[in-house]
């Protein structure tokens, strides 16, 4: 019996209309691009991912473990 075909397509991303611009040094940009290339992901995806991870991390009140209202 044949194995089922598993889709390898990435999950569809929501449409985004806002731009958040930041300045980077050449070295910082190179680091982001190198990681993105290694993971075969767009550099904007990598940057967005880590920014949002930091926001989630810092949105938690470490003293009580509860999230801070934004």
C-alpha positions, 0 to 999 in steps of 0.5 A: 500500500502506498504511503500518504503524501504529506504536504511540505508547503509552509503554512499560509501567512496572514496578509500584513499591511504595517511596516516596522523599520529598524536600522541594523549594522552590516554585521547584524544584517549579515547574521540575520541573512545567514540564519535565514539562508541556513533555515531556508526562510525569508529574512523578514520571517526570521526577524519578525519571529524573534521580535515577536518572541521577545515581546511574548517573553517580556510580556510575562510578569516574572514575579507572578508568572501572569501576563502583563496587559498591553 
